[in-house]
Amino acid sequence: MAPIAGLLVSMASVQSGASIAKTLFPLAGAGGVVALRVGFGAILLCVALRPWRQPVRRTSWPPLVAYGLSLGLMNFLFYQALDRLPIGVAVAVEFTGPLTVAVMTSRRIIDFLWIAIAASGLALLLPLPHQGHANLPGVLFALGAAACWALYIVFGQRVGHHLGPQGVALGSLIAAALIVPIGLFDAPAMVFSRAVLLPGLAVAALSTALPYSLEMIALARLPTRTFSVLMSLEPAVGALSGLLFLGERLAPAQWSAIVLIIAASAGTATTARQEVAVPVPD
């Protein structure tokens, strides 16, 4: 039960960090907050993992750079989606990234069922002419984050095989080198105030340092399939976090969409022929 409890704490930590980040958007903007999260997160990971202790082979740099860039863009696009959507909805849409990777590892007929269920959930989140329960730019940003999450998993597996935890720290530095300048470019001066910097450090700790550490422990002690099924609860945890901390109440259609995406993710993790670990970077 210990690794399962740790994984649940990890999910709660990630979504609590997202809730705190969203409260900072009026002060620092989504770009400024993601710059703080990625920048402070890279510092915390480097202090904890000390990636400079061993050299990186030349052949390991291309996947490492791709891993870091996908990690940075994923966070940037997710925060843009978070600025426009409730947390639960943004996480649900973004979760289609690892769902796609999991489905691609197994080409049996049942996989098309999971695709259909996930697509039904997405359809409920898309705004219709007579319905205003979703923000189309927000959904598109979340889908972009989903695509980056898929790339993050693909390149992350290669990086993890060659570099282990060192790759996480180095990838976070690459992500910070890309996202911090972009995020701070249009950020207001308030981004450097104590009222933003201290919560920004908390966001980095809750969304990066603590969950990554707990997930490493869980991955070492849980079967990959169990890990993936439990991670399917992430959209629901995000929705509950948005409700508790931000008062974000979802429409019945949005809750139905989240349930469908969770069902598709859990079903894919249960029936996939090749198991894929899906870490949570948000």
N, C-alpha and C positions, 0 to 999 in steps of 0.2 A: 504493500500500500504506500510505502514511502515515496517511490518514484512517481506513482500516480498523483499523490498529493502535491509533490513538487511541480508536476506538469500543470496541475490546476492552478497552483499559486503563480506559475509563470504566465499563464493566460490572463489571470486577473491582474497581474503586474503590467503586462503589455497594454491592456485596455484601460487601466487606471492612468497609465502614462499618456495614452491618447486623449483621455478626458482632460487631464491637466493641460496638455498641449493646446487643446481646442479653446480653453479659457484664455490662453495667451494670444490667440489670433487677433482680437481687437487691438492689442497693444503693439504687437510685433509683426503681424501678418503671418500667413502660412509659410511663406518663404523664409522669413527670419526665424521662426520657431523650428523649422526642419533643419536650418543651418546650425542652430544650437544643439539640437538633438543629435545630428550626425557628427558634429565636431566634438562635443563633449563625450559622446559614445565612443568615438575613436580613441580619445585620450584615456578613458577608463579601461578600454579593452587592452590598449598597449601597456598600460601600467600593470594590469593583471597578468597578461600573457607574455610580455617582453619578447616580441617577435624578432628582435635583433640578435637573439642568442645563436641563431644558426643561419647560414647563408641560403639564398634561394637559387635554385638551379635556373639556368637560362630557359630551359624548356617549360618551366613552371610559370613564367611570367605572363604569356598570352592568356591562359585561362584565369590567372589571378587578376589581371587587369579587367577582363570581361566580367568576372565575378564582382569586383569592386564597383565598376560602372553600373552594372545592373542593380546592385544593392543601393547605390546612391539614387539612381533614377526612380527605383521602386518607392523609396521613402518620400522623395520629392513629389511624385505624382499622387501618392496616397494622401499626403497632407493637403494637396490641392483638392482632392476628392472630399476629404474630411471637412474642409472649409465650406463645402456645398451640400453635404449629405449628413444624415445621422450616422453615428459611429457604426451601429449594427448593419446598416445598409452598405456603407463603404467597405466594411470588412467582408460582408457576404459576397459582394461583387468581386473584390480582390481575390477571394478564395477560389475563384474559377481558374486562377493560374496554376496552383498546385494540383487542382482537380484535373486539368488538361494534361499535365505531365503524368499523373497517375493513370489516366485512361490510355495514354499513348503507350504505356508499358504492357498493356494487355489488349488484344484485339478480338476478344470473344463477343458473341452477340449481346450478352448482358451489359457490356460496356456502353452500347448504344442506348440502353435504358437509362443509365446514369446521365449520359449526355442530354437525353430528352428531359429528364427531371430537372437538371441544372438549368437548361434553356428555358423551361417553364418558369422557374424561379426568376431568372433574369427578365423575362417578358413582363412579369408582374411589377418589376422595378422601373421599367422604362415609362416615361411620361406619355400619356395619350392626349389627344386634343381636348377631351372633356375631363381629364384628371390631372391634378397638379401634385401628386404625391411623390414625384421624383424630379430631380434636377438633371437634365440631359448632359450638360458639361461635366457635372459631378460624376455621373455614371461613366462617361467616357474617360475621365481621369482615372477612375477606379479600374476600368478595364485595361488602361495603359499600365497601371501598377501591377495588375494581374499578369500581364505579359512579361513584365520585368521580373516578377516573382518566379515565373516559370524558368526564365533564363538564369536567375539566381540559383535555382535548384540544380539545373543542368551543370552549370559551371562550378557551383559549390561542391558537388560530388567529386569533380576532378581535383579541385583545390584541396578538399579534405583528404583525399587519397594520398596526395603528394606532400602536403604541408601540415595537415592536422589543425589544431587550434591556432597555430601561427598564421595560417591563411586567413582566419577570421579577422585577426587584428590588422594584418596587412591590407586585406580587402576593405576594412573600415577606413583605413587611412586614404586609400584611393577614392573611396566614396566621398570622404570629407574634402579632398582636394578638388573634386568636381562640384559638389553641392554647396559647400560653405560660401564660395564667392558668388554663385548664382543666387543663393538664398538671401545673402546680405545686400545684394545690388540695389534692390528697391525697398529694403526693410527700413522702417522709421528709426529715428535715433533712440527710441525707447528700448530697442532690442538690447542695448548695452547697459540699461539701468539695472539696479539690483532687483527691482520688482519683476524683471523678466529673466535675468541671468540665473538667479537661484532656483526658480521653478523649472527653468530650462535644464539645469543640471539634474534636477529630480526626474524630469522626463527622460533624459538620457540613461539614468540609472534604472528607472522602472521599465523602460522600453527596450533597453539594450543589455546593460551589464548583468542585471539580476536574471532576466529570463534566459539569456544565452547560457549562463552558468547552470541554471536548473535544467535546461533542456539537454545539456551535455550529460548530466547525471542520469536523466530519464532515458536518453537514448542508449546509454551503456547498460541499463538494467531492464528495459522493456523490449519486447519484440517490436520490430518496426511497424507491423500491422496494428498492434495495439496503440502505439504512439500516434499513428496516422488517424485512427478512428477517434481517439480522444481529442486530437487537434481539430477535428471537424466541429467541435463545440465552440470554436473561436467566434464565429459570427453571433451566436447566442450570448456569449460572454460580453462581446462588444455592445450588443443591444441593451443588455442589463446594465452595463457600465454607463452608457449614455442616459439611461432612464434614471439611475440612482444619482449620478453626479451632475448631469446637465439638464435633467428634466425632459429628455427627448422621448416623446411618446410616438410610437409607430402606429401607422394605420394597419387594419387587419390584413390588407393585401401585402404590406411590407413584411409583417410577421410570417405570413404564408410563404413569401418568397424566401425568407431566411430559413424556414423549416425545410423547404424543398432543396435548397443548396446544401444544408447540413446533411440531409438524407442522401443526396447524390455523393457528397464527399465521403460519408461513412460507408456507403455501399461500395464505392470505388476502392477504398482502402481495404475493405473486407474481401473483395473478390479479385483484386488485381493479381495477375500471375507473378509479376516481379514487384517486390515491395519497394516503395520509395519513401524515404524519410522526408518530412516536410517541416523544416524549422520555421518559426514565426519571427520575422524581422521588424514588425510594426510596433 
